[in-house]
Amino acid sequence: MDFALVVLVFLGIGYGLDRWLDTRPLFMIGLVVFSVVGQFIKMYFEYTAAMTELEAQRKAGVQSQPRSTREQSA
């Protein structure tokens, strides 16, 4: 939902600028591409942060288990 709303907002801003400056559809296309690239970069950094946190939790969970339990699960 966030992805679509951001793209729509930038689409609207680009449409407004193009009508105001009579430069159809330069700003509309440029701002949509800018917003899509920005959303993918945002998703990448959020994914990387989440995976780093989960990996740290997994390592902490493995280290806190007794050695005999770790050997049985392997």
Summary of the structure (lengths in Angstrom):
residues: 74
radius of gyration: 22.8
end to end distance: 40.9
largest distance: 73.1
contacts: 172
relative contact order: 0.10
helix: 89%
strand: 0%
